[in-house]
Amino acid sequence: MQTKEFPNYTQVKSRLPQWFWQTLRIVTLLLTFILILANGTALPADLLLFCVGIRAQTSLAESLALDINRGVLVDAQMQTSDNDIYCVGDAAELPGTASGLWSVANEQGKIAAAALLGLDTTMATNHETKTTPAVQLKVGGIDLKCFGSLDENEDIKSYTGGDVDQHQWKHLLLKDGKITAGVFVNAPLMANAVISALKQTDKKLSDEEIKDFMSRDSG
C-alpha cells in the first residue's frame, strides 16, 4: 500500500501566489477585532464589549440658559429652572434616579404630563422607593440582565455560577441577606426570580432560597 505524503506548510506556501496570502491576511483582519490603545499597542480579540454610559445632549438647554450639571437639572415634577420648560429622558438629571433607561424615561414622561395638567404627581427617587432599576439587553445569542453595584466588601456575600457550554453566567450579591446586585447572562429564569424578590424591599433570603435561585436555568 502506497502512503501518500501531504505537503507541509512551507511547501504549500511556496506553491500559492502572493496575492492569495495577502487576501487571506485581509480576510483574517476583517474577522478579528483589534483594540488599539493610546500608546499604539494593538490587542486582537474575538469580541469587544463597550460599556461607556451616556452623555446628555444639552446644547438646546444651554441656549435657553437652563441650569445644567451632567444633564438638564429638573425637580421631582421634571420641571427645569425655567418654569415653562420640562425635560425628561436621557437629557434630564434628577438626583437619586437612574438615567439611560427606557422604563425611567417613560415614567418621567408621565410625571411631566401630569404636571402640565396641574396634577400633584412627583417622580420618586430610587432612595425613596428603595428600588434598583434593572438594565436589560437582548441580542443574538445574549440575554443579559443586571442591576445594582458590583462593588464587593467584607459585608457583601457573593455567589457565582454558570455553564460554559450554554454561555451562561450568574452573579448574585447580598448584604445582610438582602439582594444588592446581580448579573445574569443567558439565565432568564434566575434573573426574573431575583428581580421579583428584589421588589420585596425587606425580604431576606435564606440559604435554601439562594440555592434555589442559583439552580435555575441549569441543565
C-alpha positions in Angstrom: 0.0 0.0 0.0 1.4 3.3 -1.1 1.4 6.1 1.6 0.5 9.5 0.3 2.8 12.2 1.6 1.0 15.5 2.3 2.8 18.8 1.7 3.9 20.8 4.7 3.2 24.5 5.3 6.4 25.7 3.6 5.6 23.7 0.5 2.1 24.9 0.4 3.1 28.5 0.8 5.7 28.3 -2.0 3.1 26.9 -4.4 0.4 29.5 -3.8 0.7 33.0 -5.3 1.5 36.1 -3.1 -1.9 37.6 -3.8 -3.6 34.6 -2.1 -1.7 35.2 1.1 -2.4 39.0 1.0 -6.1 38.3 0.5 -6.1 35.7 3.4 -4.4 38.3 5.7 -7.0 40.9 4.8 -9.9 38.5 5.5 -8.3 37.4 8.8 -8.0 41.1 9.9 -11.7 41.7 8.9 -12.8 38.8 11.0 -10.7 39.9 14.1 -11.5 42.7 16.4 -8.4 44.8 17.1 -8.3 47.3 20.0 -5.6 50.0 19.6 -4.5 51.6 22.8 -3.4 55.2 23.2 0.3 54.1 23.2 -0.2 52.4 19.9 -0.4 48.8 21.2 -2.7 46.6 19.2 -4.7 43.9 21.0 -6.5 41.3 18.9 -9.7 40.0 20.4 -12.6 37.7 19.4 -15.1 40.2 21.0 -15.1 43.8 22.1 -17.7 44.8 24.7 -18.1 48.5 25.3 -19.7 49.9 28.5 -19.4 53.7 28.0 -22.6 55.2 29.6 -24.4 58.1 28.2 -23.8 61.8 27.8 -26.7 64.2 27.7 -27.1 66.5 24.7 -27.6 69.8 26.4 -26.9 72.4 23.6 -30.5 73.4 23.3 -30.8 73.8 27.1 -27.7 75.8 27.2 -29.0 78.2 24.5 -32.1 78.7 26.7 -29.9 79.4 29.8 -31.3 76.4 31.8 -29.4 75.1 34.8 -27.2 72.2 33.7 -24.9 69.8 35.5 -24.2 66.5 33.8 -27.7 66.9 32.3 -30.5 69.4 32.5 -31.4 69.8 36.1 -35.1 69.1 36.9 -37.2 68.8 40.1 -39.5 65.9 41.1 -42.1 67.1 38.5 -39.4 67.2 35.7 -39.6 71.0 35.7 -36.4 72.8 34.7 -35.1 76.1 36.1 -37.5 77.7 33.7 -41.0 77.1 35.0 -42.4 76.8 31.5 -39.9 74.1 30.3 -39.9 70.4 31.3 -37.3 67.8 30.5 -37.4 64.0 30.5 -35.3 61.1 29.3 -31.6 60.8 28.9 -31.1 64.6 29.0 -32.8 65.1 32.3 -30.9 65.0 35.6 -32.8 64.3 38.8 -30.5 63.2 41.7 -31.3 59.8 43.0 -32.8 58.4 39.8 -31.2 56.4 37.0 -30.7 57.7 33.5 -30.3 56.0 30.2 -33.2 53.5 30.9 -36.3 53.4 28.8 -38.5 52.5 31.7 -37.3 55.5 33.7 -37.8 57.9 30.8 -41.3 56.5 30.2 -42.2 57.2 33.9 -40.7 60.7 33.7 -42.9 61.4 30.7 -46.0 60.5 32.6 -44.9 62.7 35.5 -44.3 65.7 33.2 -47.6 65.2 31.5 -49.4 65.1 34.9 -47.6 68.3 36.0 -48.7 70.1 32.8 -52.3 69.0 33.6 -52.0 70.5 37.1 -51.9 67.2 38.9 -49.8 66.9 42.0 -47.6 63.9 41.0 -43.9 63.7 41.5 -41.0 61.4 40.3 -39.9 59.3 43.2 -36.1 58.7 43.6 -34.6 55.3 44.0 -33.8 56.1 47.6 -37.5 57.0 48.3 -38.8 53.8 46.6 -35.9 51.6 47.8 -35.9 50.1 44.3 -33.0 49.4 41.9 -33.7 49.7 38.2 -32.6 46.8 36.1 -30.8 47.0 32.8 -31.7 44.6 30.1 -30.0 43.7 26.8 -31.2 41.0 24.4 -29.3 40.5 21.1 -28.5 37.4 19.1 -27.3 34.7 21.5 -27.1 37.0 24.5 -29.8 37.6 27.2 -28.4 39.9 29.7 -30.0 41.4 32.8 -28.2 43.3 35.6 -28.8 45.7 38.4 -27.1 47.3 41.4 -23.4 47.9 42.1 -20.9 45.0 42.0 -18.6 46.6 44.4 -17.7 43.9 46.9 -16.5 44.3 50.5 -16.5 42.3 53.7 -20.2 42.9 54.3 -21.2 41.6 50.9 -21.7 37.9 50.1 -21.1 36.9 46.5 -22.5 33.9 44.8 -21.5 32.9 41.3 -22.2 30.1 38.8 -22.6 29.3 35.2 -22.2 26.9 32.3 -19.6 27.5 29.6 -21.4 25.3 27.1 -24.5 27.4 27.5 -22.6 30.7 27.5 -24.2 31.3 30.9 -23.1 33.4 33.9 -24.8 34.1 37.2 -23.6 36.6 39.8 -25.6 37.4 42.9 -24.6 39.8 45.7 -26.3 40.1 49.1 -25.8 42.2 52.2 -27.3 41.0 55.5 -29.4 38.5 53.5 -30.8 41.2 51.2 -30.2 41.4 47.5 -28.0 44.3 46.4 -26.9 43.4 42.9 -26.9 40.8 40.2 -25.6 40.0 36.7 -27.3 37.3 34.6 -26.1 36.2 31.2 -28.4 33.7 29.4 -30.1 32.9 32.8 -33.5 34.4 32.3 -35.3 32.2 34.9 -33.0 33.2 37.7 -32.9 36.8 36.6 -36.7 37.1 36.7 -36.9 35.4 40.1 -34.2 37.5 41.7 -35.7 40.8 40.3 -39.1 39.8 41.6 -37.6 39.1 45.1 -35.8 42.5 44.8 -39.1 44.3 44.8 -39.8 42.9 48.2 -37.6 45.5 49.9 -37.4 44.0 53.3 -37.0 40.4 52.2 -34.0 38.4 53.5 -33.1 35.3 51.5 -32.5 32.0 53.3 -29.7 29.7 52.3 -32.3 27.4 50.7 -33.7 30.3 48.6 -30.3 31.3 47.4 -29.6 27.7 46.5 -32.9 27.5 44.6 -32.1 30.8 42.7 -28.6 29.5 41.7 -30.0 26.2 40.4 -32.4 27.8 37.9 -31.6 27.7 34.2 -29.2 24.8 35.0 -29.1 21.6 32.9 
